[in-house]
Amino acid sequence: MNPLNSVAGTITAGFVLAIVIAAATAGIAFNAVSFIVWLHVLAGITWIGLLYYFNFVQVPALAEAIADEGGPGGAGITKYVAPRALWWFRWGAVATWLTGAAALGHYGIFADAFTLGLGGETLNLQAMFIGIGAWLGTIMLFNVWVLIWPNQKKVLGIVEASADEVAKAKRVALLASRTNTMLSIPMLMSMVGYGHGGFFL
C-alpha cells in the first residue's frame, strides 16, 4: 500500500522519515526544544501557507468566477474547498500559537517575549525580536477565530445570515485576512531575527 495515496499516509510517512533521519544522525542537536520548534514550523507553514492561498489564489479566483457570466461559477470552491481549507487554517493557527508558546516556555523566555524584553533590569533584544513575532502571531490568531472564521461561516452558508449580513461578513473576513497577510511579513522577520541574532544581521 502506497502511503502517498492519502493525505494521512503522506503525513505519517513524512513523520516516519523525519524520525529515521533523526535516529540516523544520532539525534544531533535534536532535543525537546528542537522538536517543539520543528512542530511550530510545520504548523506555521500550514497556517501561513493557507493564509497566502486564500489571499493570493482563492479570493481573486472567486472574484473572476463570479464575474464570468458563462463560466462555472465558484460554487465548487465555496462548497468543497473553502470549508476544508478553513478547517486546516484555523487549527493550524492554534497549533502554531501553542507550539510557539511551548517553545518560549522551554527557552525560559515566555514572559520576557510578551513584555518585549523590557521586563528585566536590562533590555533583552533577543526576547524583543521573538516577542514582536509572538504578539503579531497572537493578534493574527485572534483575527482567525474572532473575525475570519465566524464571518466565513456566514459567507459559506454554514450559519444562516441575511444578504446584508453576508455582504458585511465578506468585508470583515477579507479585511481581517488581509491584515493577517500584512502582519505575517514582519512576524516572520521577527521569528527569523530571533534565531539569527537580529533582523538584518
C-alpha positions as CSV (number, residue, x, y, z in Angstrom):
1,M,0.0,0.0,0.0
2,N,1.5,3.3,-1.1
3,P,1.3,5.9,1.7
4,L,1.2,8.7,-0.9
5,N,-2.3,7.6,-1.9
6,S,-3.8,9.5,1.0
7,V,-3.1,12.8,2.9
8,A,-2.9,10.9,6.2
9,G,-0.5,8.4,4.7
10,T,1.7,11.1,3.3
11,I,1.9,13.0,6.6
12,T,2.6,9.8,8.5
13,A,5.3,8.8,6.0
14,G,6.9,12.3,6.4
15,F,7.0,11.9,10.2
16,V,8.5,8.4,9.9
17,L,11.1,9.7,7.5
18,A,11.9,12.6,9.9
19,I,12.3,10.2,12.8
20,V,14.6,7.9,10.7
21,I,16.7,10.9,9.8
22,A,16.9,12.0,13.5
23,A,17.9,8.4,14.5
24,A,20.4,8.0,11.7
25,T,22.2,11.2,12.8
26,A,22.1,10.1,16.4
27,G,19.7,12.9,17.2
28,I,22.4,15.5,16.8
29,A,21.0,18.7,18.3
30,F,17.5,17.2,18.3
31,N,16.0,17.6,21.8
32,A,12.7,18.6,23.3
33,V,13.1,22.3,22.3
34,S,14.1,21.5,18.7
35,F,11.2,19.0,18.5
36,I,8.7,21.7,19.6
37,V,10.3,24.3,17.3
38,W,10.0,21.8,14.4
39,L,6.3,21.2,15.2
40,H,5.9,25.0,15.4
41,V,7.4,25.5,11.9
42,L,5.3,22.7,10.5
43,A,2.1,24.2,11.9
44,G,3.2,27.7,10.9
45,I,3.8,26.7,7.3
46,T,0.3,25.1,7.2
47,W,-1.3,28.3,8.7
48,I,0.6,30.9,6.7
49,G,0.5,28.8,3.5
50,L,-3.2,28.7,3.7
51,L,-3.4,32.4,4.5
52,Y,-1.4,33.1,1.4
53,Y,-3.5,30.7,-0.6
54,F,-6.7,32.5,0.4
55,N,-5.4,35.9,-0.3
56,F,-3.3,35.3,-3.5
57,V,-5.3,32.5,-5.1
58,Q,-8.8,31.7,-3.8
59,V,-10.2,35.3,-3.3
60,P,-9.1,36.6,-6.7
61,A,-10.2,33.4,-8.4
62,L,-13.6,33.5,-6.9
63,A,-14.0,37.2,-7.9
64,E,-13.1,36.2,-11.5
65,A,-15.5,33.2,-11.4
66,I,-18.4,35.4,-10.2
67,A,-17.7,38.0,-12.9
68,D,-17.6,35.3,-15.6
69,E,-21.2,35.1,-16.7
70,G,-20.9,32.0,-18.8
71,G,-18.4,30.2,-16.5
72,P,-18.9,27.5,-14.0
73,G,-19.0,29.9,-11.0
74,G,-17.4,29.5,-7.6
75,A,-19.9,27.1,-6.0
76,G,-17.5,24.1,-6.1
77,I,-14.8,26.1,-4.3
78,T,-17.2,27.5,-1.7
79,K,-18.9,24.2,-1.1
80,Y,-15.9,21.8,-1.1
81,V,-12.6,23.6,-1.0
82,A,-13.1,26.6,1.3
83,P,-14.6,24.7,4.3
84,R,-11.8,22.1,4.3
85,A,-9.1,24.8,3.8
86,L,-10.6,26.9,6.7
87,W,-10.5,23.8,9.0
88,W,-6.8,23.4,8.4
89,F,-6.3,27.2,8.5
90,R,-7.9,27.8,11.9
91,W,-6.4,24.7,13.6
92,G,-3.1,25.4,12.1
93,A,-3.3,28.8,13.7
94,V,-4.0,27.2,17.1
95,A,-1.2,24.6,16.7
96,T,1.2,27.3,15.7
97,W,0.5,29.5,18.7
98,L,0.5,26.7,21.2
99,T,3.8,25.2,19.9
100,G,5.3,28.7,19.8
101,A,4.3,29.3,23.4
102,A,5.7,25.9,24.4
103,A,9.0,26.8,22.7
104,L,9.2,30.1,24.5
105,G,8.4,28.3,27.8
106,H,11.2,25.8,27.1
107,Y,13.6,28.6,26.3
108,G,12.5,30.2,29.6
109,I,11.6,33.5,27.9
110,F,7.8,33.3,27.7
111,A,7.3,36.3,30.0
112,D,10.3,38.2,28.5
113,A,9.0,37.7,25.0
114,F,5.5,39.0,25.8
115,T,7.0,42.0,27.7
116,L,9.2,42.6,24.6
117,G,12.4,42.2,26.6
118,L,11.6,45.1,28.8
119,G,10.8,43.1,32.0
120,G,14.3,42.8,33.3
121,E,16.9,45.2,34.5
122,T,18.4,45.5,31.0
123,L,16.8,45.3,27.6
124,N,16.8,41.7,26.2
125,L,16.9,42.2,22.4
126,Q,16.5,38.5,21.6
127,A,13.3,38.5,23.7
128,M,12.2,41.7,21.9
129,F,12.7,40.0,18.5
130,I,10.8,36.9,19.3
131,G,8.3,38.9,21.4
132,I,7.3,41.1,18.4
133,G,6.6,37.9,16.4
134,A,4.7,36.4,19.3
135,W,2.5,39.4,19.7
136,L,1.9,39.6,15.9
137,G,1.0,35.9,15.9
138,T,-1.3,36.4,18.9
139,I,-3.2,39.2,17.0
140,M,-3.4,37.0,13.9
141,L,-4.8,34.1,16.0
142,F,-7.4,36.5,17.4
143,N,-8.3,37.6,13.9
144,V,-8.7,34.0,12.7
145,W,-11.1,32.9,15.5
146,V,-12.9,36.1,16.3
147,L,-13.2,37.8,12.9
148,I,-12.4,35.5,10.0
149,W,-14.0,32.2,11.0
150,P,-17.3,33.5,12.4
151,N,-17.8,35.7,9.3
152,Q,-16.7,32.9,6.8
153,K,-19.4,30.7,8.4
154,K,-22.0,33.3,7.2
155,V,-20.4,33.7,3.8
156,L,-20.3,29.9,3.2
157,G,-23.8,29.3,4.5
158,I,-22.7,27.3,7.5
159,V,-24.8,29.6,9.6
160,E,-27.9,31.4,8.5
161,A,-27.5,35.0,7.5
162,S,-29.3,37.6,5.5
163,A,-27.9,39.0,2.3
164,D,-26.8,42.2,4.1
165,E,-25.2,40.2,6.8
166,V,-23.3,38.1,4.3
167,A,-22.1,41.2,2.4
168,K,-20.8,42.7,5.7
169,A,-19.3,39.3,6.7
170,K,-17.4,39.1,3.4
171,R,-15.9,42.6,4.0
172,V,-14.9,41.9,7.6
173,A,-13.4,38.5,6.8
174,L,-11.5,39.9,3.8
175,L,-10.0,42.8,5.8
176,A,-9.1,40.6,8.7
177,S,-7.4,38.1,6.3
178,R,-5.6,41.0,4.6
179,T,-4.5,42.3,7.9
180,N,-3.1,38.9,8.8
181,T,-1.2,38.7,5.5
182,M,0.3,42.1,6.2
183,L,1.2,41.2,9.8
184,S,2.7,37.8,8.7
185,I,5.6,39.6,6.9
186,P,7.1,41.3,10.0
187,M,6.1,38.3,12.1
188,L,8.2,36.0,10.0
189,M,11.1,38.6,10.1
190,S,10.9,38.6,13.9
191,M,11.0,34.8,14.1
192,V,14.0,34.6,11.8
193,G,15.6,37.5,13.6
194,Y,15.4,35.6,16.9
195,G,17.1,32.6,15.5
196,H,19.8,34.5,13.7
197,G,20.8,37.2,16.3
198,G,18.9,40.2,14.8
199,F,16.7,41.3,12.0
200,F,19.3,42.0,9.3
201,L,22.5,40.5,10.7
